[in-house]
């Protein structure tokens, strides 16, 4: 008679330290070293990026002689607002500021309208030559601006648009980079949503205005900030096209009037740079959430 085979008895599981103490197991030393190195690199990058702006702000409060000290100092020993008083007294500041706001604002509105329309056509419409047109847009992004600078100026001059707002604005109302960004973002919009609107009888313009654009707010915010920042700080094109002081933008006026007979007035230049940066900084802080979301989701499909 065979003896019955007994099932092996299970050994009781011994709880680990994290279960008995209620604490999570500590990270391995290698992970902690990697985290420290990553944070150190980020801190160095932050200092490299923010350092020049902090020095610009502090140096705008220094007298001219202290700015030229070697080695340079960070904190002003004799703070003064004289550079800002000279800036507003020497420059026709309201006119130059208004010119910059008009030029950058109109170009930004044009890019939001035309680039979003081009992006919608390239992303959601089917027509002959769509791929070739998209390749042309990509090629325009890769071409340096200086290559087209002279032909563009000749075209504007032949049209009689020099020293006008139209000459400053019209060549940049459609930005190839903006069209590319909007196209990449609109690829993430479901085609079924657009098809359902077409079934309901909506035309392409209504679909674009009522369905697509409300979903593109993050991308529009990102494009708006990039466009305003680029053309608010534009210097070379307004310098060439604007021939009289009443059409100067703020960067052009600041560069021209901060140069004296013998040397550059760095205090005036730094104070003007702070004033130029402030509007862009305010706009970025107001739209920061949409800007980050638009950049992070552009190109996802």
Number of C-alpha atoms within 10 A of each C-alpha: 3 4 5 6 6 6 6 6 6 6 6 6 6 8 8 10 11 11 11 9 8 9 9 9 10 9 8 8 9 9 11 12 11 11 12 12 12 12 12 12 12 12 12 11 12 11 12 11 11 10 11 11 14 14 15 17 16 19 25 27 23 26 20 16 9 16 21 13 9 7 7 11 15 14 13 15 11 9 13 14 12 16 23 20 12 14 21 14 10 12 15 14 17 11 16 21 18 15 19 24 18 17 22 24 18 21 26 26 16 20 25 23 15 16 25 28 19 20 23 22 19 22 21 15 11 10 9 8 9 14 12 10 13 20 12 13 18 15 11 14 16 11 10 9 11 9 9 10 12 11 11 15 18 12 14 18 14 10 10 12 17 20 20 16 17 14 22 27 19 15 14 17 19 20 21 21 19 26 26 22 21 27 25 21 26 26 18 14 18 11 12 9 12 18 13 11 16 14 9 9 11 16 11 16 11 13 17 17 11 13 17 18 17 11 13 17 15 23 29 25 22 25 26 24 19 18 24 23 19 15 22 26 18 18 17 11 15 25 20 13 20 20 13 10 13 14 22 24 28 29 22 22 21 22 16 14 15 20 14 9 6 6 8 14 15 20 26 25 23 25 26 24 20 16 16 18 14 11 15 17 13 11 14 19 11 10 15 17 13 17 22 14 15 22 16 13 14 20 16 11 11
